[in-house]
Amino acid sequence: MFTQLQTPLPVHVIGKGAGLAFAVIDYGAEHNLIWVTALDEGGEIWCAPNPKVRVAENWSLGRSRDSIAGADSLAAPEGDTP
């Protein structure tokens, strides 16, 4: 199922950088969600699996750059996503 987000969501794609997610693709229970994201730098569109996507920093919610930058070490290796 392809779902267009009514309000794009600022995200960080591990290994690619910051961008706006504007849609989500759901292939079902056996698969990761796929975030369709327009990257800030260069404007490329990438489809990133859920383990590679982090929500952007938000000061009012206490989500800092440090917690997002540290997410690189928490991401599943390339071959571990279906």
Jmol script that loads the backbone (N, CA, C; Angstrom):
load data "model"
ATOM      1  N   MET A   1       0.839  -1.158   0.000  1.00  0.00           N
ATOM      2  CA  MET A   1       0.000   0.000   0.000  1.00  0.00           C
ATOM      3  C   MET A   1       0.899   1.242   0.000  1.00  0.00           C
ATOM      4  N   PHE A   2       0.595   2.177  -0.833  1.00  0.00           N
ATOM      5  CA  PHE A   2       1.323   3.446  -0.922  1.00  0.00           C
ATOM      6  C   PHE A   2       0.486   4.506  -0.218  1.00  0.00           C
ATOM      7  N   THR A   3       1.068   5.184   0.768  1.00  0.00           N
ATOM      8  CA  THR A   3       0.360   6.224   1.504  1.00  0.00           C
ATOM      9  C   THR A   3       1.133   7.527   1.410  1.00  0.00           C
ATOM     10  N   GLN A   4       0.501   8.541   0.825  1.00  0.00           N
ATOM     11  CA  GLN A   4       1.111   9.862   0.774  1.00  0.00           C
ATOM     12  C   GLN A   4       0.871  10.549   2.108  1.00  0.00           C
ATOM     13  N   LEU A   5       1.925  11.074   2.712  1.00  0.00           N
ATOM     14  CA  LEU A   5       1.795  11.787   3.975  1.00  0.00           C
ATOM     15  C   LEU A   5       1.225  13.178   3.705  1.00  0.00           C
ATOM     16  N   GLN A   6       0.202  13.559   4.435  1.00  0.00           N
ATOM     17  CA  GLN A   6      -0.431  14.863   4.226  1.00  0.00           C
ATOM     18  C   GLN A   6       0.504  16.009   4.605  1.00  0.00           C
ATOM     19  N   THR A   7       1.348  15.765   5.589  1.00  0.00           N
ATOM     20  CA  THR A   7       2.377  16.721   5.977  1.00  0.00           C
ATOM     21  C   THR A   7       3.709  16.001   5.922  1.00  0.00           C
ATOM     22  N   PRO A   8       4.627  16.413   5.053  1.00  0.00           N
ATOM     23  CA  PRO A   8       5.932  15.748   4.994  1.00  0.00           C
ATOM     24  C   PRO A   8       6.612  15.764   6.363  1.00  0.00           C
ATOM     25  N   LEU A   9       7.334  14.694   6.646  1.00  0.00           N
ATOM     26  CA  LEU A   9       7.969  14.500   7.937  1.00  0.00           C
ATOM     27  C   LEU A   9       9.485  14.660   7.798  1.00  0.00           C
ATOM     28  N   PRO A  10      10.105  15.586   8.564  1.00  0.00           N
ATOM     29  CA  PRO A  10      11.560  15.721   8.485  1.00  0.00           C
ATOM     30  C   PRO A  10      12.232  14.498   9.105  1.00  0.00           C
ATOM     31  N   VAL A  11      13.126  13.867   8.339  1.00  0.00           N
ATOM     32  CA  VAL A  11      13.798  12.649   8.785  1.00  0.00           C
ATOM     33  C   VAL A  11      15.284  12.712   8.452  1.00  0.00           C
ATOM     34  N   HIS A  12      16.029  11.754   9.012  1.00  0.00           N
ATOM     35  CA  HIS A  12      17.433  11.552   8.687  1.00  0.00           C
ATOM     36  C   HIS A  12      17.568  10.118   8.188  1.00  0.00           C
ATOM     37  N   VAL A  13      18.032   9.937   6.967  1.00  0.00           N
ATOM     38  CA  VAL A  13      18.255   8.603   6.412  1.00  0.00           C
ATOM     39  C   VAL A  13      19.725   8.257   6.643  1.00  0.00           C
ATOM     40  N   ILE A  14      19.971   7.206   7.402  1.00  0.00           N
ATOM     41  CA  ILE A  14      21.334   6.808   7.743  1.00  0.00           C
ATOM     42  C   ILE A  14      22.101   6.495   6.463  1.00  0.00           C
ATOM     43  N   GLY A  15      23.242   7.149   6.315  1.00  0.00           N
ATOM     44  CA  GLY A  15      24.086   6.961   5.146  1.00  0.00           C
ATOM     45  C   GLY A  15      23.751   7.878   3.981  1.00  0.00           C
ATOM     46  N   LYS A  16      22.646   8.613   4.076  1.00  0.00           N
ATOM     47  CA  LYS A  16      22.248   9.515   2.985  1.00  0.00           C
ATOM     48  C   LYS A  16      22.107  10.955   3.439  1.00  0.00           C
ATOM     49  N   GLY A  17      21.584  11.196   4.658  1.00  0.00           N
ATOM     50  CA  GLY A  17      21.435  12.545   5.170  1.00  0.00           C
ATOM     51  C   GLY A  17      19.997  12.920   5.456  1.00  0.00           C
ATOM     52  N   ALA A  18      19.797  14.208   5.696  1.00  0.00           N
ATOM     53  CA  ALA A  18      18.489  14.742   6.075  1.00  0.00           C
ATOM     54  C   ALA A  18      17.594  14.917   4.854  1.00  0.00           C
ATOM     55  N   GLY A  19      16.291  14.861   5.103  1.00  0.00           N
ATOM     56  CA  GLY A  19      15.332  15.067   4.032  1.00  0.00           C
ATOM     57  C   GLY A  19      13.911  15.099   4.551  1.00  0.00           C
ATOM     58  N   LEU A  20      12.966  15.135   3.623  1.00  0.00           N
ATOM     59  CA  LEU A  20      11.547  15.117   3.964  1.00  0.00           C
ATOM     60  C   LEU A  20      10.924  13.835   3.427  1.00  0.00           C
ATOM     61  N   ALA A  21      10.348  13.055   4.329  1.00  0.00           N
ATOM     62  CA  ALA A  21       9.601  11.873   3.909  1.00  0.00           C
ATOM     63  C   ALA A  21       8.208  12.336   3.488  1.00  0.00           C
ATOM     64  N   PHE A  22       7.804  11.983   2.276  1.00  0.00           N
ATOM     65  CA  PHE A  22       6.502  12.429   1.802  1.00  0.00           C
ATOM     66  C   PHE A  22       5.552  11.281   1.498  1.00  0.00           C
ATOM     67  N   ALA A  23       6.035  10.040   1.659  1.00  0.00           N
ATOM     68  CA  ALA A  23       5.170   8.876   1.448  1.00  0.00           C
ATOM     69  C   ALA A  23       5.766   7.667   2.157  1.00  0.00           C
ATOM     70  N   VAL A  24       4.920   6.671   2.397  1.00  0.00           N
ATOM     71  CA  VAL A  24       5.336   5.410   3.005  1.00  0.00           C
ATOM     72  C   VAL A  24       4.759   4.283   2.159  1.00  0.00           C
ATOM     73  N   ILE A  25       5.585   3.262   1.907  1.00  0.00           N
ATOM     74  CA  ILE A  25       5.130   2.073   1.184  1.00  0.00           C
ATOM     75  C   ILE A  25       5.121   0.911   2.171  1.00  0.00           C
ATOM     76  N   ASP A  26       3.999   0.213   2.260  1.00  0.00           N
ATOM     77  CA  ASP A  26       3.850  -0.927   3.173  1.00  0.00           C
ATOM     78  C   ASP A  26       3.569  -2.166   2.335  1.00  0.00           C
ATOM     79  N   TYR A  27       4.541  -3.089   2.293  1.00  0.00           N
ATOM     80  CA  TYR A  27       4.388  -4.327   1.537  1.00  0.00           C
ATOM     81  C   TYR A  27       3.805  -5.456   2.374  1.00  0.00           C
ATOM     82  N   GLY A  28       3.502  -5.189   3.648  1.00  0.00           N
ATOM     83  CA  GLY A  28       2.875  -6.195   4.488  1.00  0.00           C
ATOM     84  C   GLY A  28       3.701  -6.569   5.701  1.00  0.00           C
ATOM     85  N   ALA A  29       3.192  -7.526   6.462  1.00  0.00           N
ATOM     86  CA  ALA A  29       3.751  -7.894   7.765  1.00  0.00           C
ATOM     87  C   ALA A  29       5.173  -8.440   7.696  1.00  0.00           C
ATOM     88  N   GLU A  30       5.571  -9.042   6.606  1.00  0.00           N
ATOM     89  CA  GLU A  30       6.893  -9.675   6.507  1.00  0.00           C
ATOM     90  C   GLU A  30       7.984  -8.722   6.032  1.00  0.00           C
ATOM     91  N   HIS A  31       7.643  -7.458   5.852  1.00  0.00           N
ATOM     92  CA  HIS A  31       8.593  -6.498   5.279  1.00  0.00           C
ATOM     93  C   HIS A  31       8.661  -5.225   6.107  1.00  0.00           C
ATOM     94  N   ASN A  32       9.779  -4.503   5.980  1.00  0.00           N
ATOM     95  CA  ASN A  32       9.911  -3.190   6.599  1.00  0.00           C
ATOM     96  C   ASN A  32       9.064  -2.178   5.846  1.00  0.00           C
ATOM     97  N   LEU A  33       8.621  -1.135   6.558  1.00  0.00           N
ATOM     98  CA  LEU A  33       8.033   0.003   5.863  1.00  0.00           C
ATOM     99  C   LEU A  33       9.130   0.641   5.025  1.00  0.00           C
ATOM    100  N   ILE A  34       8.769   1.228   3.903  1.00  0.00           N
ATOM    101  CA  ILE A  34       9.704   1.930   3.038  1.00  0.00           C
ATOM    102  C   ILE A  34       9.307   3.413   3.042  1.00  0.00           C
ATOM    103  N   TRP A  35      10.243   4.257   3.434  1.00  0.00           N
ATOM    104  CA  TRP A  35      10.000   5.696   3.495  1.00  0.00           C
ATOM    105  C   TRP A  35      10.500   6.353   2.210  1.00  0.00           C
ATOM    106  N   VAL A  36       9.608   7.004   1.486  1.00  0.00           N
ATOM    107  CA  VAL A  36       9.963   7.718   0.262  1.00  0.00           C
ATOM    108  C   VAL A  36      10.374   9.129   0.692  1.00  0.00           C
ATOM    109  N   THR A  37      11.661   9.438   0.476  1.00  0.00           N
ATOM    110  CA  THR A  37      12.243  10.649   1.054  1.00  0.00           C
ATOM    111  C   THR A  37      12.974  11.485   0.009  1.00  0.00           C
ATOM    112  N   ALA A  38      12.704  12.787   0.014  1.00  0.00           N
ATOM    113  CA  ALA A  38      13.446  13.741  -0.813  1.00  0.00           C
ATOM    114  C   ALA A  38      14.566  14.300   0.053  1.00  0.00           C
ATOM    115  N   LEU A  39      15.811  14.050  -0.346  1.00  0.00           N
ATOM    116  CA  LEU A  39      16.955  14.495   0.447  1.00  0.00           C
ATOM    117  C   LEU A  39      17.183  15.993   0.283  1.00  0.00           C
ATOM    118  N   ASP A  40      17.571  16.633   1.388  1.00  0.00           N
ATOM    119  CA  ASP A  40      17.817  18.084   1.372  1.00  0.00           C
ATOM    120  C   ASP A  40      18.981  18.435   0.455  1.00  0.00           C
ATOM    121  N   GLU A  41      20.072  17.683   0.551  1.00  0.00           N
ATOM    122  CA  GLU A  41      21.257  17.965  -0.241  1.00  0.00           C
ATOM    123  C   GLU A  41      21.179  17.218  -1.568  1.00  0.00           C
ATOM    124  N   GLY A  42      21.036  17.933  -2.644  1.00  0.00           N
ATOM    125  CA  GLY A  42      21.007  17.333  -3.969  1.00  0.00           C
ATOM    126  C   GLY A  42      19.619  17.025  -4.501  1.00  0.00           C
ATOM    127  N   GLY A  43      18.605  16.955  -3.620  1.00  0.00           N
ATOM    128  CA  GLY A  43      17.234  16.749  -4.063  1.00  0.00           C
ATOM    129  C   GLY A  43      16.904  15.350  -4.553  1.00  0.00           C
ATOM    130  N   GLU A  44      17.791  14.384  -4.311  1.00  0.00           N
ATOM    131  CA  GLU A  44      17.512  13.013  -4.754  1.00  0.00           C
ATOM    132  C   GLU A  44      16.333  12.432  -3.984  1.00  0.00           C
ATOM    133  N   ILE A  45      15.605  11.533  -4.632  1.00  0.00           N
ATOM    134  CA  ILE A  45      14.516  10.799  -3.996  1.00  0.00           C
ATOM    135  C   ILE A  45      15.023   9.395  -3.712  1.00  0.00           C
ATOM    136  N   TRP A  46      14.919   8.967  -2.452  1.00  0.00           N
ATOM    137  CA  TRP A  46      15.347   7.637  -2.055  1.00  0.00           C
ATOM    138  C   TRP A  46      14.217   6.927  -1.332  1.00  0.00           C
ATOM    139  N   CYS A  47      14.138   5.631  -1.525  1.00  0.00           N
ATOM    140  CA  CYS A  47      13.216   4.780  -0.776  1.00  0.00           C
ATOM    141  C   CYS A  47      14.049   4.017   0.252  1.00  0.00           C
ATOM    142  N   ALA A  48      13.881   4.369   1.516  1.00  0.00           N
ATOM    143  CA  ALA A  48      14.718   3.816   2.573  1.00  0.00           C
ATOM    144  C   ALA A  48      13.903   2.897   3.484  1.00  0.00           C
ATOM    145  N   PRO A  49      14.452   1.727   3.829  1.00  0.00           N
ATOM    146  CA  PRO A  49      13.743   0.823   4.742  1.00  0.00           C
ATOM    147  C   PRO A  49      13.706   1.396   6.160  1.00  0.00           C
ATOM    148  N   ASN A  50      12.697   1.027   6.896  1.00  0.00           N
ATOM    149  CA  ASN A  50      12.460   1.541   8.235  1.00  0.00           C
ATOM    150  C   ASN A  50      13.694   1.558   9.144  1.00  0.00           C
ATOM    151  N   PRO A  51      14.538   0.507   9.188  1.00  0.00           N
ATOM    152  CA  PRO A  51      15.694   0.549  10.097  1.00  0.00           C
ATOM    153  C   PRO A  51      16.722   1.632   9.749  1.00  0.00           C
ATOM    154  N   LYS A  52      16.645   2.209   8.575  1.00  0.00           N
ATOM    155  CA  LYS A  52      17.597   3.231   8.145  1.00  0.00           C
ATOM    156  C   LYS A  52      17.069   4.656   8.314  1.00  0.00           C
ATOM    157  N   VAL A  53      15.855   4.821   8.841  1.00  0.00           N
ATOM    158  CA  VAL A  53      15.222   6.137   8.922  1.00  0.00           C
ATOM    159  C   VAL A  53      15.037   6.540  10.385  1.00  0.00           C
ATOM    160  N   ARG A  54      15.425   7.771  10.689  1.00  0.00           N
ATOM    161  CA  ARG A  54      15.248   8.336  12.026  1.00  0.00           C
ATOM    162  C   ARG A  54      14.520   9.659  11.893  1.00  0.00           C
ATOM    163  N   VAL A  55      13.618   9.923  12.822  1.00  0.00           N
ATOM    164  CA  VAL A  55      12.918  11.190  12.824  1.00  0.00           C
ATOM    165  C   VAL A  55      13.932  12.293  13.151  1.00  0.00           C
ATOM    166  N   ALA A  56      13.719  13.473  12.620  1.00  0.00           N
ATOM    167  CA  ALA A  56      14.660  14.584  12.796  1.00  0.00           C
ATOM    168  C   ALA A  56      14.639  15.107  14.224  1.00  0.00           C
ATOM    169  N   GLU A  57      15.681  15.883  14.548  1.00  0.00           N
ATOM    170  CA  GLU A  57      15.760  16.467  15.882  1.00  0.00           C
ATOM    171  C   GLU A  57      14.559  17.371  16.150  1.00  0.00           C
ATOM    172  N   ASN A  58      14.196  17.473  17.427  1.00  0.00           N
ATOM    173  CA  ASN A  58      13.092  18.332  17.834  1.00  0.00           C
ATOM    174  C   ASN A  58      13.378  18.802  19.254  1.00  0.00           C
ATOM    175  N   TRP A  59      13.756  20.038  19.399  1.00  0.00           N
ATOM    176  CA  TRP A  59      14.150  20.582  20.691  1.00  0.00           C
ATOM    177  C   TRP A  59      13.029  20.466  21.716  1.00  0.00           C
ATOM    178  N   SER A  60      11.799  20.778  21.329  1.00  0.00           N
ATOM    179  CA  SER A  60      10.692  20.780  22.289  1.00  0.00           C
ATOM    180  C   SER A  60      10.346  19.371  22.775  1.00  0.00           C
ATOM    181  N   LEU A  61      10.730  18.333  22.028  1.00  0.00           N
ATOM    182  CA  LEU A  61      10.490  16.954  22.463  1.00  0.00           C
ATOM    183  C   LEU A  61      11.727  16.312  23.076  1.00  0.00           C
ATOM    184  N   GLY A  62      12.823  17.071  23.156  1.00  0.00           N
ATOM    185  CA  GLY A  62      14.039  16.570  23.767  1.00  0.00           C
ATOM    186  C   GLY A  62      14.833  15.611  22.890  1.00  0.00           C
ATOM    187  N   ARG A  63      14.583  15.639  21.582  1.00  0.00           N
ATOM    188  CA  ARG A  63      15.305  14.778  20.643  1.00  0.00           C
ATOM    189  C   ARG A  63      16.446  15.596  20.045  1.00  0.00           C
ATOM    190  N   SER A  64      17.693  15.245  20.385  1.00  0.00           N
ATOM    191  CA  SER A  64      18.849  16.042  19.985  1.00  0.00           C
ATOM    192  C   SER A  64      19.556  15.459  18.764  1.00  0.00           C
ATOM    193  N   ARG A  65      20.473  16.254  18.210  1.00  0.00           N
ATOM    194  CA  ARG A  65      21.301  15.783  17.099  1.00  0.00           C
ATOM    195  C   ARG A  65      22.151  14.595  17.522  1.00  0.00           C
ATOM    196  N   ASP A  66      22.608  14.615  18.777  1.00  0.00           N
ATOM    197  CA  ASP A  66      23.453  13.528  19.266  1.00  0.00           C
ATOM    198  C   ASP A  66      22.730  12.186  19.206  1.00  0.00           C
ATOM    199  N   SER A  67      21.451  12.164  19.557  1.00  0.00           N
ATOM    200  CA  SER A  67      20.717  10.899  19.528  1.00  0.00           C
ATOM    201  C   SER A  67      20.496  10.415  18.099  1.00  0.00           C
ATOM    202  N   ILE A  68      20.377  11.338  17.164  1.00  0.00           N
ATOM    203  CA  ILE A  68      20.204  10.963  15.757  1.00  0.00           C
ATOM    204  C   ILE A  68      21.533  10.509  15.169  1.00  0.00           C
ATOM    205  N   ALA A  69      22.625  11.234  15.466  1.00  0.00           N
ATOM    206  CA  ALA A  69      23.947  10.872  14.950  1.00  0.00           C
ATOM    207  C   ALA A  69      24.372   9.513  15.468  1.00  0.00           C
ATOM    208  N   GLY A  70      24.025   9.185  16.701  1.00  0.00           N
ATOM    209  CA  GLY A  70      24.361   7.890  17.276  1.00  0.00           C
ATOM    210  C   GLY A  70      23.570   6.754  16.666  1.00  0.00           C
ATOM    211  N   ALA A  71      22.535   7.071  15.906  1.00  0.00           N
ATOM    212  CA  ALA A  71      21.698   6.038  15.301  1.00  0.00           C
ATOM    213  C   ALA A  71      22.447   5.229  14.252  1.00  0.00           C
ATOM    214  N   ASP A  72      23.514   5.801  13.665  1.00  0.00           N
ATOM    215  CA  ASP A  72      24.302   5.063  12.673  1.00  0.00           C
ATOM    216  C   ASP A  72      24.821   3.752  13.241  1.00  0.00           C
ATOM    217  N   SER A  73      25.217   3.754  14.500  1.00  0.00           N
ATOM    218  CA  SER A  73      25.753   2.542  15.112  1.00  0.00           C
ATOM    219  C   SER A  73      24.670   1.549  15.465  1.00  0.00           C
ATOM    220  N   LEU A  74      23.418   2.003  15.535  1.00  0.00           N
ATOM    221  CA  LEU A  74      22.308   1.115  15.893  1.00  0.00           C
ATOM    222  C   LEU A  74      21.631   0.482  14.687  1.00  0.00           C
ATOM    223  N   ALA A  75      21.895   0.989  13.517  1.00  0.00           N
ATOM    224  CA  ALA A  75      21.227   0.505  12.306  1.00  0.00           C
ATOM    225  C   ALA A  75      21.630  -0.927  12.001  1.00  0.00           C
ATOM    226  N   ALA A  76      20.688  -1.686  11.461  1.00  0.00           N
ATOM    227  CA  ALA A  76      20.959  -3.058  11.055  1.00  0.00           C
ATOM    228  C   ALA A  76      21.919  -3.051   9.876  1.00  0.00           C
ATOM    229  N   PRO A  77      22.829  -4.021   9.789  1.00  0.00           N
ATOM    230  CA  PRO A  77      23.713  -4.119   8.623  1.00  0.00           C
ATOM    231  C   PRO A  77      22.898  -4.270   7.340  1.00  0.00           C
ATOM    232  N   GLU A  78      23.496  -3.923   6.227  1.00  0.00           N
ATOM    233  CA  GLU A  78      22.799  -3.933   4.927  1.00  0.00           C
ATOM    234  C   GLU A  78      22.041  -5.227   4.649  1.00  0.00           C
ATOM    235  N   GLY A  79      22.615  -6.370   4.935  1.00  0.00           N
ATOM    236  CA  GLY A  79      21.984  -7.639   4.585  1.00  0.00           C
ATOM    237  C   GLY A  79      20.915  -8.110   5.533  1.00  0.00           C
ATOM    238  N   ASP A  80      20.650  -7.369   6.636  1.00  0.00           N
ATOM    239  CA  ASP A  80      19.707  -7.810   7.634  1.00  0.00           C
ATOM    240  C   ASP A  80      18.291  -7.317   7.421  1.00  0.00           C
ATOM    241  N   THR A  81      18.037  -6.527   6.384  1.00  0.00           N
ATOM    242  CA  THR A  81      16.686  -6.041   6.143  1.00  0.00           C
ATOM    243  C   THR A  81      16.062  -6.837   5.008  1.00  0.00           C
ATOM    244  N   PRO A  82      14.803  -7.233   5.183  1.00  0.00           N
ATOM    245  CA  PRO A  82      14.149  -8.021   4.105  1.00  0.00           C
ATOM    246  C   PRO A  82      13.903  -7.217   2.858  1.00  0.00           C
TER     247      PRO A  82
END
end "model"
wireframe off; spacefill off
backbone 0.3
color backbone group
